[in-house]
């Protein structure tokens, strides 16, 4: 049952505890609830006057004029006044409306320094109890309860509990609201979500116990909507997936396998100090496993160098062949070759370039040997099996253009050159100064 409380003027103080004298800023009457004006001023004022969020600490035991000093108490038992009418008739007044009596009903500080049966809009401070229809007990130092609490200061040596279950979605919502900052000396536990509207500075370790795997930018144990700046090392225990571009200003060290599902573009040099293995299970009919392309405005390669440089230093004795490059086109059991196949296909393409004074050659072989080897060849042809016979050294589309061919009868030879060697026996091509 709810008390229909009516505040009465000219209350009578039956008992009081902790009486003291204090000055008041504004006029008060007996039974008014008083609070400190400020932390540095001992004067009292009506508690929560005009919703100023000043909690009650005392009860006025008499009417006190503004600026005057009077008696106050930490607690008081008050009786509703009686009135004497004409003919000496005595009329008793009550704090309830006379229709319902609710002994032990809580009383709260309202927004004008008075007690009320409903929770105040600003302070929500419990200040006393209804102990009879015409008597109330005011103890302003009672516990804090209700939906909203606001004080100039609050010191508690025990646990402060708010039973209000209102969730928070901003700095002005929730069961407990702080206009200023909050200092916490020890741990803070948040049962559900933690939302921070500004910057967060941590001097200790931030640990997320959520073990959810990340498969995109909106999944995982830690999700960051914006960018993330990291001043020092980043360690990733399993996979590292970047959906967009990755720019590395320093050195990238790869100790395992690097797999490129699409094209890998190196704007500057790429230095590889170990073996690179490219394996493709099924190669498309027009696929490129490895491709180098670019625009070469003013070539100026030193002798012995090119766009692609391969160099290896031999520092010890060989125990087998020392081969710098190897290219094989393996013909499987089910392979069917219906057109030309080449180990290399090279050439020049001229889109009306200026070639006057230029020298073009398919290849350049340079030998700079300090000692004479056992044998030295331009090419080492190794044909295995009867089906590997060569039909001709060259296949040409135009003999005159390709080899400078002249149809004539040979004249007298002026010399010869060793054309090939097999089993230590050399075969020669005869040379003629002019066609016969």
Secondary structure, DSSP 8 states (H G I E B T S, - for coil): --------SS-EEEEEES-EEEEBSS-B-TT-EEEEEETTEEEEEETTGGG------EEESS-B-TT-EEEEESEEEEE--EEE-GGG-EEE--SS-SS---TT-EEEE-TTS-EESS--SS--BEEEEEEETTEEEEETT--B-SS----S----SS----------SSTT-SSS--SS----SS----SS----SS----SS----------SSTT-SSS--SS----SS----SS----SS----SS-----S----SS----SS-----S------SS--TT--SS------SS----TT--SS-------S--SS---S--------TT----S---S-------SS---TT----S-------SS--S---S------SGGG--S-S---S-HHHHH-----------EEEEEEEETTEEEEEEE-SS--
